[in-house]
Amino acid sequence: MSRARRRWPRTELALGGLLALAACESDPVALPAADGGGDARFLDLAGLPDGVVIRADARVGTPDAARLDDAGRVCRTGSTTGVVCAPDGTPIPEATVVATSRDCDGRSQTFETAADGDGHFRFPALAPGPATITVEAGSFLGTFQVDIIAGVNVPAGGGISDKICLESRAARLAVLTGDFDRIQTILGALGFEHDVFCGDGVNSRGGRALLQDPAALGAYDIVFLNCASGIDFRATNPEVQATVEGLRRFVAAGGSVYASDLAGDAIQQAWPGFLELGLRARPAAEADPCCVCGECEAACVVDPPRPPRMCQGCCPDANTQPEDCPRGGGVAGSGMAGTVQAFLEAPFLASALGSETVEVVFNLGGWVPILRHDPRVQVLARGEDGRPLMVLFEPSPGGGRVAYTSFHNHAQATEAMNRMLAALVLRL
């Protein structure tokens, strides 16, 4: 089944025809043309007596609309406003918001807008009755109901609240544990549920099984590869080649992938030409079949298994891999430890942080810089040397997105870095 991005038809906020007002049907009063000329499509009836009639021969424009239906009745509209947010209440800038309802004649109508930098949106002219508000932020999707009341602005969240926060399962998320990153910490802080798979330098069998199974992988919207996934994407084994090809198909079908630092080799192997990373890597070679299998033969399974590592965010499963398998992905970077001033080129990042610059901390050397990128790659944040630190691209038209950051959040994260990563998650 295709999982391409959701799109709604755009309908302009217009109710058709020029409007005029009459105190009674036999005594029409034409209203003057609006400043600037042009046809106005809405008329505010707030404060006017019941029974007023709208004629199709005047030009005025105001926020709330009313119209004369086919039976000669006035239909007065209302509005709704809201703030789009993650489950924890964090506003989501630039989310797509769609309102679906019926107009005064009972016909289906669809309006689309974008939330502003603080997550706010408004639909100013909806006919009374139930309306469905749909929110899309990257792969995250939420649906809400609101009852529109004539002449009233109704908070989209119901009652006195204007917040409409996505549910914890608004997207299906899979995380490979890694060794030097914990993106799952940010997902949990935002309130999103996620499934964790072993994918680090000590135990990567669960992650391999996921990536080698198209049906299992296709059950998710986003796959997160933490730094040092434990998978050598340069191995020439058929299982590894199938993993790389599976990631390509996953994104082409609408799924999204995020990788940080050393896990960037997966992106470079799956989508060559988009990014050139400063990686030092072992030459491509065949690996021990027992170390690259997803569904492994009995001869490749250690019994009894070694216990899992006892650390926060580590792989929670007992390790059935042979002892000579845990050797990481065979890649290293050339970045130096220190603090880098980052310039935020994406407006949604600047909105999330309330600033156009932020300090990015690298607590260890060996991180992977981005040396060059294809023009199709969107640079979200750039360092003082001009090199990108955070990027986003769509390898296939109409497919999902791929994101890479040279930095990550585990151990070295500042509050600002976590907010940057949280904002990126909501674009995938």
C-alpha positions as CSV (number, residue, x, y, z in Angstrom):
1,M,0.0,0.0,0.0
2,S,1.4,3.4,-0.9
3,R,2.2,5.6,2.0
4,A,2.7,8.8,0.0
5,R,2.2,12.1,1.8
6,R,-1.4,13.2,2.4
7,R,-2.8,16.1,0.3
8,W,-6.1,18.0,0.5
9,P,-7.7,20.0,-2.3
10,R,-7.4,23.7,-1.7
11,T,-10.6,25.7,-1.6
12,E,-10.5,29.5,-1.3
13,L,-12.3,31.1,1.6
14,A,-15.1,32.5,-0.6
15,L,-18.9,31.9,-0.5
16,G,-19.6,33.1,-4.0
17,G,-21.4,36.1,-5.5
18,L,-21.4,39.8,-4.6
19,L,-23.3,40.6,-1.4
20,A,-25.7,43.4,-0.4
21,L,-27.8,44.0,2.6
22,A,-31.5,45.1,2.9
23,A,-33.4,46.0,6.0
24,C,-36.3,44.2,4.4
25,E,-36.8,42.3,1.2
26,S,-38.8,45.2,-0.4
27,D,-36.4,47.9,0.5
28,P,-32.9,46.9,-0.5
29,V,-30.0,49.1,0.5
30,A,-26.8,48.8,-1.6
31,L,-23.6,49.1,0.4
32,P,-20.7,51.2,-0.9
33,A,-17.7,49.6,-2.6
34,A,-14.9,48.5,-0.3
35,D,-11.7,50.5,-0.3
36,G,-9.4,49.4,-3.1
37,G,-12.2,48.1,-5.3
38,G,-12.6,44.5,-6.2
39,D,-15.3,42.0,-5.3
40,A,-15.7,41.2,-1.6
41,R,-17.2,37.9,-0.7
42,F,-18.2,38.1,3.0
43,L,-20.6,40.2,5.1
44,D,-20.5,40.5,8.8
45,L,-24.1,40.4,10.3
46,A,-23.0,40.8,13.9
47,G,-25.4,43.1,15.8
48,L,-28.0,43.2,13.0
49,P,-31.6,42.2,13.6
50,D,-32.9,38.8,12.6
51,G,-34.5,38.4,9.2
52,V,-32.1,40.6,7.2
53,V,-31.7,39.6,3.6
54,I,-28.6,39.5,1.5
55,R,-28.7,40.6,-2.1
56,A,-26.1,39.8,-4.7
57,D,-25.3,43.4,-5.8
58,A,-22.9,45.1,-3.4
59,R,-19.2,45.0,-2.4
60,V,-18.1,44.7,1.2
61,G,-15.7,42.5,3.1
62,T,-15.5,41.6,6.8
63,P,-14.1,38.7,8.8
64,D,-17.4,36.8,9.5
65,A,-19.6,36.0,6.6
66,A,-23.3,35.5,5.9
67,R,-25.2,34.6,2.8
68,L,-28.7,34.2,1.4
69,D,-29.5,30.6,0.7
70,D,-31.7,29.3,-2.2
71,A,-34.8,29.5,0.0
72,G,-34.2,33.2,0.9
73,R,-32.8,32.5,4.4
74,V,-29.8,34.1,5.9
75,C,-27.0,31.8,6.9
76,R,-24.6,33.4,9.4
77,T,-21.2,31.9,9.9
78,G,-18.9,31.5,12.8
79,S,-15.1,30.9,13.2
80,T,-12.7,28.7,15.0
81,T,-9.1,29.4,16.2
82,G,-6.6,27.1,17.7
83,V,-3.0,26.2,18.5
84,V,-1.5,23.0,17.1
85,C,0.7,21.2,19.6
86,A,2.6,17.9,20.4
87,P,1.1,15.7,23.1
88,D,3.2,17.5,25.7
89,G,1.8,20.9,24.6
90,T,4.8,22.1,22.6
91,P,3.4,24.3,19.8
92,I,4.1,23.1,16.2
93,P,5.0,25.9,13.8
94,E,3.9,25.8,10.2
95,A,1.7,22.7,10.6
96,T,-0.9,22.2,7.8
97,V,-4.4,22.6,9.1
98,V,-7.5,21.6,7.1
99,A,-11.2,22.3,8.0
100,T,-13.9,20.1,6.4
101,S,-17.6,21.0,6.9
102,R,-20.7,21.8,5.0
103,D,-21.7,25.2,3.7
104,C,-25.0,26.9,4.1
105,D,-26.5,24.8,1.3
106,G,-25.3,21.5,2.7
107,R,-22.4,21.1,0.3
108,S,-19.1,19.8,1.4
109,Q,-16.3,22.4,1.7
110,T,-12.7,22.2,2.5
111,F,-10.4,25.0,3.6
112,E,-6.6,24.8,4.2
113,T,-4.2,27.0,6.1
114,A,-0.8,26.9,7.8
115,A,-0.2,27.4,11.4
116,D,2.0,30.4,12.2
117,G,5.4,30.4,13.9
118,D,3.7,29.8,17.3
119,G,1.3,27.1,16.1
120,H,-1.8,29.4,15.8
121,F,-4.4,29.1,13.1
122,R,-7.8,30.5,12.3
123,F,-10.7,29.6,10.0
124,P,-12.9,32.8,9.8
125,A,-16.0,31.8,8.0
126,L,-17.5,28.4,8.6
127,A,-21.2,27.6,8.4
128,P,-22.8,26.5,11.7
129,G,-22.6,22.9,12.5
130,P,-19.9,20.2,13.0
131,A,-16.5,20.7,11.4
132,T,-13.6,18.3,11.2
133,I,-10.1,19.9,11.8
134,T,-7.2,17.8,10.5
135,V,-3.6,18.6,11.4
136,E,-0.6,17.4,9.5
137,A,3.0,18.0,10.7
138,G,5.4,15.9,8.7
139,S,4.3,12.2,9.2
140,F,2.2,13.2,12.3
141,L,-1.5,13.3,11.8
142,G,-4.4,14.3,14.1
143,T,-8.2,14.8,13.6
144,F,-10.4,16.9,15.8
145,Q,-14.1,17.9,15.9
146,V,-15.5,21.3,16.6
147,D,-19.1,22.6,16.5
148,I,-19.3,26.0,14.8
149,I,-21.8,28.5,16.2
150,A,-23.1,31.4,14.2
151,G,-21.5,34.7,15.1
152,V,-19.1,33.1,17.7
153,N,-15.4,32.2,17.6
154,V,-15.2,28.7,19.0
155,P,-11.9,27.5,20.4
156,A,-10.8,24.5,18.4
157,G,-9.9,22.5,21.6
158,G,-13.5,22.9,23.0
159,G,-14.5,24.7,26.1
160,I,-12.0,27.5,26.9
161,S,-9.0,25.8,25.4
162,D,-7.7,26.6,21.9
163,K,-5.0,23.9,21.9
164,I,-5.4,20.8,19.8
165,C,-2.6,18.5,20.7
166,L,-1.7,15.4,18.7
167,E,-2.2,12.0,20.3
168,S,0.8,10.0,21.4
169,R,0.4,7.6,18.5
170,A,-0.1,10.3,15.8
171,A,2.7,8.6,13.9
172,R,4.2,5.2,14.0
173,L,7.8,5.5,15.2
174,A,10.7,3.0,15.3
175,V,14.0,3.7,16.9
176,L,17.3,1.8,16.7
177,T,19.1,2.3,20.0
178,G,22.7,3.3,18.9
179,D,25.6,3.9,21.2
180,F,26.1,7.6,21.3
181,D,22.6,9.0,20.9
182,R,19.1,8.8,22.5
183,I,16.6,10.4,20.1
184,Q,14.0,8.4,21.9
185,T,14.5,10.7,24.9
186,I,13.2,13.6,22.8
187,L,10.3,11.6,21.4
188,G,9.3,10.7,24.9
189,A,9.6,14.3,26.1
190,L,7.2,15.3,23.3
191,G,4.8,12.7,24.4
192,F,5.1,10.4,21.4
193,E,5.0,6.6,21.8
194,H,7.7,4.7,19.9
195,D,9.0,1.2,19.5
196,V,12.7,0.5,20.3
197,F,14.8,-2.0,18.5
198,C,18.4,-3.1,19.3
199,G,20.7,-1.4,17.0
200,D,24.1,-0.7,18.6
201,G,27.7,-1.9,18.5
202,V,27.0,-4.6,21.0
203,N,23.6,-6.0,19.9
204,S,22.1,-5.1,16.5
205,R,20.1,-8.2,15.8
206,G,16.7,-6.6,16.5
207,G,17.4,-3.6,14.3
208,R,18.7,-5.8,11.5
209,A,15.6,-7.9,11.6
210,L,13.4,-4.8,11.3
211,L,15.3,-3.3,8.4
212,Q,15.4,-6.6,6.5
213,D,11.7,-7.2,6.7
214,P,9.7,-5.0,4.3
215,A,6.4,-5.7,6.0
216,A,7.7,-4.9,9.4
217,L,9.5,-1.8,8.2
218,G,6.4,-0.7,6.3
219,A,4.3,-0.6,9.5
220,Y,6.2,2.6,10.6
221,D,6.1,6.2,9.4
222,I,9.5,7.2,10.6
223,V,12.7,5.2,11.4
224,F,15.3,6.8,13.6
225,L,18.9,5.6,13.4
226,N,20.8,6.7,16.5
227,C,24.5,7.4,16.2
228,A,26.5,4.1,15.8
229,S,23.8,1.7,14.8
230,G,26.1,-1.3,14.9
231,I,25.3,-2.1,11.3
232,D,28.0,-2.0,8.6
233,F,26.1,-0.6,5.6
234,R,29.2,-1.2,3.5
235,A,29.2,-4.9,3.9
236,T,28.7,-6.7,0.6
237,N,26.5,-9.5,2.0
238,P,23.1,-9.9,0.3
239,E,21.3,-9.2,3.6
240,V,23.0,-5.8,4.0
241,Q,22.3,-4.9,0.3
242,A,18.7,-5.8,0.9
243,T,18.6,-3.5,4.0
244,V,19.9,-0.6,1.9
245,E,17.4,-1.2,-0.9
246,G,14.6,-1.6,1.7
247,L,15.4,1.8,3.1
248,R,15.1,3.3,-0.4
249,R,11.7,1.7,-0.9
250,F,10.5,2.7,2.5
251,V,11.2,6.4,1.8
252,A,9.9,6.2,-1.8
253,A,6.6,4.9,-0.4
254,G,6.2,7.8,2.0
255,G,8.2,6.8,5.1
256,S,10.9,9.0,6.6
257,V,14.4,8.3,8.0
258,Y,16.5,10.2,10.5
259,A,20.1,9.5,11.2
260,S,22.6,11.2,13.5
261,D,26.4,11.4,13.2
262,L,28.0,7.9,12.6
263,A,24.7,6.5,11.4
264,G,24.9,8.8,8.5
265,D,26.7,6.1,6.5
266,A,23.2,4.5,6.0
267,I,22.1,7.6,4.2
268,Q,25.2,7.9,2.1
269,Q,24.9,4.3,1.0
270,A,21.1,4.4,0.4
271,W,21.0,7.7,-1.4
272,P,24.4,8.4,-2.9
273,G,24.9,11.8,-4.4
274,F,22.7,13.7,-2.0
275,L,25.4,14.0,0.8
276,E,29.1,13.6,0.9
277,L,30.1,13.0,4.5
278,G,33.5,13.2,6.1
279,L,33.7,9.5,7.0
280,R,36.6,7.3,7.5
281,A,35.4,3.7,6.9
282,R,36.7,0.2,6.3
283,P,36.7,-0.9,2.7
284,A,33.6,-2.7,1.5
285,A,33.9,-6.4,2.2
286,E,31.8,-9.5,3.0
287,A,31.0,-10.0,6.7
288,D,30.4,-13.1,8.7
289,P,26.9,-14.2,7.7
290,C,26.1,-14.8,11.4
291,C,26.8,-11.1,12.0
292,V,24.5,-9.6,9.4
293,C,21.5,-11.9,9.5
294,G,18.1,-10.7,10.6
295,E,16.3,-14.1,10.9
296,C,19.4,-16.2,11.8
297,E,19.9,-19.9,11.6
298,A,20.2,-21.9,14.8
299,A,24.0,-22.2,14.3
300,C,24.3,-18.3,14.5
301,V,22.3,-18.0,17.8
302,V,24.3,-18.0,21.1
303,D,22.6,-20.1,23.8
304,P,22.5,-19.1,26.5
305,P,22.5,-15.4,25.4
306,R,24.5,-12.8,27.0
307,P,22.5,-10.4,29.3
308,P,21.7,-6.9,28.1
309,R,23.7,-3.9,29.1
310,M,22.3,-2.1,32.1
311,C,22.2,1.5,31.0
312,Q,19.5,4.1,30.1
313,G,18.5,3.8,26.5
314,C,20.6,0.8,25.7
315,C,19.3,-2.3,24.0
316,P,16.9,-4.0,26.4
317,D,17.2,-7.5,24.9
318,A,19.6,-10.4,25.7
319,N,22.3,-10.7,23.1
320,T,22.3,-13.8,20.9
321,Q,25.0,-12.6,18.5
322,P,28.4,-14.4,18.4
323,E,31.0,-12.5,20.5
324,D,33.1,-11.5,17.5
325,C,30.1,-9.7,15.8
326,P,29.8,-6.5,17.9
327,R,32.3,-4.3,16.1
328,G,30.2,-1.2,15.2
329,G,29.5,0.1,11.7
330,G,33.2,0.4,10.8
331,V,33.0,4.2,10.3
332,A,34.4,7.3,12.1
333,G,34.3,11.0,11.5
334,S,36.9,13.8,11.5
335,G,35.1,16.5,13.5
336,M,36.8,18.0,16.6
337,A,35.3,18.4,20.1
338,G,34.1,21.8,21.0
339,T,31.2,24.3,20.6
340,V,30.1,25.5,17.2
341,Q,27.9,28.5,16.5
342,A,25.0,27.4,14.3
343,F,23.0,29.7,12.0
344,L,19.4,28.5,11.6
345,E,18.4,28.9,8.0
346,A,15.0,27.2,8.3
347,P,12.2,29.5,9.6
348,F,10.6,26.7,11.5
349,L,13.8,26.2,13.5
350,A,14.1,30.0,14.2
351,S,10.4,30.0,15.4
352,A,10.9,27.0,17.7
353,L,14.0,28.6,19.3
354,G,13.1,32.2,19.1
355,S,16.5,32.9,17.6
356,E,18.4,32.6,14.4
357,T,21.5,31.3,16.1
358,V,22.3,28.6,18.6
359,E,25.4,27.0,20.1
360,V,25.9,23.3,19.2
361,V,28.1,21.3,21.5
362,F,30.3,18.4,20.4
363,N,31.6,16.8,23.6
364,L,33.7,14.2,21.7
365,G,35.8,14.3,18.6
366,G,35.2,12.0,15.6
367,W,31.8,13.3,14.7
368,V,30.9,13.3,11.0
369,P,30.9,16.6,9.1
370,I,28.9,17.2,5.9
371,L,31.5,18.1,3.2
372,R,29.2,18.7,0.2
373,H,25.5,18.4,-0.6
374,D,23.3,18.3,-3.7
375,P,21.2,21.4,-4.5
376,R,18.1,19.3,-3.8
377,V,19.2,19.1,-0.1
378,Q,17.6,21.8,2.2
379,V,20.2,23.1,4.7
380,L,18.4,23.7,8.0
381,A,21.4,24.8,10.1
382,R,24.9,25.8,9.1
383,G,28.1,26.2,11.1
384,E,30.5,29.2,11.2
385,D,32.6,27.5,8.5
386,G,29.6,27.4,6.1
387,R,29.2,23.7,6.3
388,P,25.7,22.3,7.0
389,L,25.0,20.7,10.5
390,M,21.4,19.7,9.9
391,V,19.8,18.9,6.5
392,L,16.6,17.5,5.0
393,F,15.8,16.2,1.6
394,E,13.2,14.2,-0.4
395,P,14.9,11.5,-2.5
396,S,11.7,10.6,-4.4
397,P,9.1,13.0,-5.6
398,G,6.0,12.5,-3.5
399,G,7.8,10.2,-1.1
400,G,9.1,10.7,2.4
401,R,11.9,12.7,3.8
402,V,15.5,12.0,4.9
403,A,17.2,14.0,7.7
404,Y,20.7,14.0,8.9
405,T,22.4,15.9,11.8
406,S,26.1,15.9,12.5
407,F,25.2,16.4,16.2
408,H,23.0,14.5,18.5
409,N,21.4,14.9,22.0
410,H,22.9,12.2,24.2
411,A,25.3,13.5,26.9
412,Q,26.2,16.8,25.1
413,A,22.7,18.2,24.5
414,T,21.7,21.7,25.6
415,E,18.0,22.7,25.9
416,A,18.3,24.6,22.6
417,M,19.8,21.6,20.8
418,N,16.9,19.4,22.1
419,R,14.4,22.0,20.8
420,M,16.1,22.0,17.4
421,L,15.9,18.2,17.2
422,A,12.3,18.2,18.4
423,A,11.3,20.7,15.7
424,L,13.1,18.5,13.1
425,V,11.2,15.4,14.3
426,L,7.9,17.1,13.5
427,R,9.0,17.8,9.9
428,L,9.7,14.2,9.1
